[in-house]
Amino acid sequence: MKSIRLILVLFIASGCSPKLLGPQTANTPMTNFDQLWKEYDQLYGAFEPKKIDWDDAYKTYRPQINEQSTDADLYRVMTSLLDVLDDNHVYLRPTAATKLPWYSGGILGRTKVDDYNGEVVKTYVSATRPITDEFECGKIGPHVGYLLLKGFEASFATYEKTMDSVLTYLADTKGIIIDLRNNGGGEDRVAQYVANRFASERHRSFTARLRNGPRHADFAPELTFYTEPAGRFQYTKPVVVLTNRSSYSSAETFVLAMIQNKQVTQVGDVTGGALSDAITRDLPNGWSIRVPIADVRNATGQNLEGIGIMPKIRVKNTSDDLKAGHDRALERAIELLQ
């Protein structure tokens, strides 16, 4: 999940304050539907790049709700509306009393990603050393380092020490594989700091704008983020970053930063295509929603929401590969570094 920290920076830059609680609204099926539609209408950041007609979606789904609609009816219509956004960051969480399932949007909500198996990966990696709950190091043969990055959720203050430990342990390798598969993100500034430990030069990595007005094209001024050397020392030998559809959120801004480093190659499958920060809002009935609120673009100005970051070398494991004990994407990464 994306961090609120970038959101607050963007709000400050735009002169706004993050008002997360709105005025109290009557609790009926219609007002709940209208509130959900309105929250996205006023806050969602990717209507234009995705070419979504949100007014048309309202006209399609609003007539399906009336005073007699049950919670199950409301859930069905709301999730159909949210499917229009096709966004991995979007969710709808009904209250426990409804006994309705939590909804997740995008491809990750519709399909199971089955191209990664951590137990298969372990057969390739030796000399494993857990660094933190999120970071696990190992070696593949004598010369290739392996770093499993599970997320970027820990306190920012801990990461300099963590990366010092990681890079010291892997200092004698010819190259490092950074495995981001199934990394759902965390704090953008953490992801950027980790990427900067592999940088030797300063490069533009991505930009972000926050929705700040009623029109779908209303945004605060653009902020630019850079990849640049950070920390006491950097690792500048070859690096392969492994990704799949479950690599999303700040895992993707991490990839945008990493690929600015000339020694880095992205291998695997396309990422999840959910780069924007998001905020949580509550509906009158107590259900909660998550709304992505930014327009994030790569170094060349392309919005990749719903698209993802395409690897330089695309290798997608099949379930048969994994059942046979083979991780083809990892094997291709090893070949590049040997």
C-alpha angles and dihedrals in degrees: 000000000000121000123249089222096083088046091056091048090052093047091051091048091052095046092244132121123224102250102190098170121063131192116293114272130198113266107237131126091254097048091048092052091045092049092051092049091046095050091057092040091057100036113025112111105199107057094110101044090045092045093228119170100211094176090056090050089055091051090050100048108025094073088059091069126075140153092280095053113126126219088260091052092049092048092051094051095042093051090047088054092048091049086069089068093053090200127153091209095057120097141165119205116190118201117270093248091068091059087216119142123251112258123223120191132219130032092315090060093049104041140030116242104226103168096097132063120177092201091058090049090055090063089065099043128074135174089040117189123184108218099178135338088276101038126061123173132197143147133247106208117326099304112035122080124208125205120183110202109194097176147320100247105117125097112292090228091067098056101080090059091042094052091045088056094045096048094043091053092049097038094109095054126106090224143346132235112212109200112207097163109135092009106144096189134239128190118012093212090054091050090048093049092052091049090049091060086070096047128106097173139029117259136164107254107176145332132225135198126186125221106248107164146041097265118080088237095053110114138156118246115295120263119209123213124201137203108224139150114285137172131029093303140357137222108233102167119106117304131189118201114205116208141173138173090283090062102094147131112028088358084070096048085050089056091047088054096043096051089059086070107089094220094056126097124185115219133177129039132339115280125250098268098230107118102145126102113244140203132209122238132185125227123217091261092055096256113135131219135190119224124194105220108182141078104223120186134184125242092280094049100258121143108222099186108139090006107067132202113300113221120235088235113033115206119160119189118225124218088247090056091054094044087055090051097253126130101191094184092053091046090054090050091051091051091054093055103040 
